[in-house]
Amino acid sequence: MTTRRGVWSAGRDFLSTEAAGGIVLMAAAACAMLVANLEATADSYVAMLHVTTGPVLNPHLGPMTLHLWINDGLMAVFFLLVGLEIKREVVDGRLASAEKRRLPVIAAMAGMIVPALVYLAVAGGAPGLARGWAIPAATDIAFAIGVLALLGAHAPSSLKLFLTTIAIVDDMGAVAIIALAYTDHINVAALAGAVAVVAGMYVLNRRGERRLAPYMIGFAALWLLMLVSGVHATIAGVVTALLIPVTVSPGAPDAAESPLHRLEHALHPWVAFAIVPLFGFANAGVSLAGVSLSTIADPLVLGIAAGLFAGKQIGIFGSIWLAEKAGVAKRPGTASWAQIYGVALIAGIGFTMSLFIGGLAFPGDALLVERVKIGVLAGSLVSALAGYAVLRFAGPR
């Protein structure tokens, strides 16, 4: 049986991998910004991302390009890992009981609703921009944990675990938003095929199939059918994850014989060190030529940046303060209010998920997508710097 020490070792391994992956993601984003703004490489960067590499799988997407393979293909694997983490936490982890779920759910929900309201207040009145309301609602856990890693002892493990838990609940909301708010064109036949594949994986689960290969074949088939159907293909990752069998092991949630845990451990290094940084490199490269104060004042840019920086801290910090004052829940461990505020600021780093949702909100509009990138980068950068500064000088209560 896994010892308590083993559980803490597994937790440290997860956080250290997430932290290192966040630092690699920062480097990938910086490289993207560099090559997108150097005269010698800018055109090659854009041409490389849009080179045609495959057939037309969905007429609304057009021919498959390197950019589409990354955003719609590799990111499905990212969402598979997200789904595995969500299921593990709900079935056998930090979200397994109502008491454990209460504060992270409150904080995450407020941390999604308030940024969306801030965005709509700033940009919602401009024609066509209301569709981007969900862009500042998400938190990039890899980037956020990477910033906390740079703080060392100034960011204790209790804060990292608390932020991770909030981000997992946040991911549930983001997945629901992508499925419900950003699906426009439906191919009924392909969707019916996807339902049949899901039913097949459900039968495998109920019959006790614990080999991962059949589920991975189902995942590939489901991804293709989702892509053709018009429902965003990355949803295939979350749906597949929910059907992967898990061995419940209270007190030691890292069972070696559990298919879910085995798949999660196998995927995590690839997602943290390859897929997410590659997504960052493919999506963070925005040209700053012509960017001025008027660009920052653009409703879309300002709405996203304000949603991430102001909305996240107000939503998360305010909801935690109200929950404790009302006796609904207590803040974690020995965390001071200053540390909680620092974590709320760090949660304003929306990078990966915000860029992803931005591409869904304004498909085919290169100008608006570029504005989304500027807003996400500005809001995330200010949130990271402010959160780092607060936590650097904040102490425990």
Secondary structure as the mmCIF struct_conf table of DSSP 4:
data_model
#
loop_
_struct_conf.conf_type_id
_struct_conf.id
_struct_conf.beg_label_comp_id
_struct_conf.beg_label_asym_id
_struct_conf.beg_label_seq_id
_struct_conf.end_label_comp_id
_struct_conf.end_label_asym_id
_struct_conf.end_label_seq_id
HELX_RH_AL_P HELX_RH_AL_P1 ARG A 4 ASN A 37
BEND BEND1 LEU A 38 LEU A 38
TURN_TY1_P TURN_TY1_P1 GLU A 39 THR A 41
HELX_RH_AL_P HELX_RH_AL_P2 ALA A 42 LEU A 49
TURN_TY1_P TURN_TY1_P2 HIS A 50 HIS A 50
STRN STRN1 THR A 52 ASN A 58
TURN_TY1_P TURN_TY1_P3 PRO A 59 LEU A 61
STRN STRN2 GLY A 62 THR A 65
HELX_RH_AL_P HELX_RH_AL_P3 LEU A 66 LEU A 68
HELX_RH_PI_P HELX_RH_PI_P1 TRP A 69 LEU A 74
HELX_RH_AL_P HELX_RH_AL_P4 MET A 75 ASP A 92
BEND BEND2 GLY A 93 GLY A 93
TURN_TY1_P TURN_TY1_P4 ARG A 94 LEU A 95
BEND BEND3 ALA A 96 SER A 97
HELX_RH_AL_P HELX_RH_AL_P5 ALA A 98 ALA A 123
TURN_TY1_P TURN_TY1_P5 GLY A 124 GLY A 125
BEND BEND4 ALA A 126 ALA A 126
TURN_TY1_P TURN_TY1_P6 PRO A 127 LEU A 129
HELX_RH_3T_P HELX_RH_3T_P1 ALA A 130 GLY A 132
TURN_TY1_P TURN_TY1_P7 TRP A 133 ALA A 134
HELX_RH_3T_P HELX_RH_3T_P2 ILE A 135 ALA A 137
HELX_RH_AL_P HELX_RH_AL_P6 ILE A 141 LEU A 151
HELX_RH_3T_P HELX_RH_3T_P3 GLY A 152 HIS A 154
BEND BEND5 ALA A 155 ALA A 155
HELX_RH_AL_P HELX_RH_AL_P7 SER A 157 ALA A 181
BEND BEND6 TYR A 182 TYR A 182
HELX_RH_AL_P HELX_RH_AL_P8 VAL A 188 ARG A 206
TURN_TY1_P TURN_TY1_P8 ARG A 207 GLY A 208
HELX_RH_AL_P HELX_RH_AL_P9 LEU A 212 SER A 229
BEND BEND7 GLY A 230 VAL A 231
TURN_TY1_P TURN_TY1_P9 ALA A 233 THR A 234
HELX_RH_AL_P HELX_RH_AL_P10 ILE A 235 LEU A 243
BEND BEND8 ILE A 244 ILE A 244
TURN_TY1_P TURN_TY1_P10 PRO A 250 GLY A 251
TURN_TY1_P TURN_TY1_P11 ALA A 256 GLU A 257
HELX_RH_AL_P HELX_RH_AL_P11 PRO A 259 TRP A 270
HELX_RH_PI_P HELX_RH_PI_P2 VAL A 271 ILE A 275
HELX_RH_AL_P HELX_RH_AL_P12 VAL A 276 ASN A 283
BEND BEND9 ALA A 284 ALA A 284
TURN_TY1_P TURN_TY1_P12 ALA A 289 GLY A 290
HELX_RH_AL_P HELX_RH_AL_P13 LEU A 293 ILE A 296
TURN_TY1_P TURN_TY1_P13 ALA A 297 ALA A 297
BEND BEND10 ASP A 298 ASP A 298
HELX_RH_AL_P HELX_RH_AL_P14 PRO A 299 ALA A 306
HELX_RH_PI_P HELX_RH_PI_P3 GLY A 307 GLY A 311
HELX_RH_AL_P HELX_RH_AL_P15 LYS A 312 LYS A 325
TURN_TY1_P TURN_TY1_P14 ALA A 326 GLY A 327
BEND BEND11 VAL A 328 VAL A 328
TURN_TY1_P TURN_TY1_P15 GLY A 333 THR A 334
HELX_RH_AL_P HELX_RH_AL_P16 TRP A 337 ILE A 346
TURN_TY1_P TURN_TY1_P16 ALA A 347 GLY A 348
HELX_RH_AL_P HELX_RH_AL_P17 PHE A 351 ALA A 361
BEND BEND12 PHE A 362 PHE A 362
TURN_TY1_P TURN_TY1_P17 PRO A 363 GLY A 364
HELX_RH_AL_P HELX_RH_AL_P18 ALA A 366 PHE A 393
#
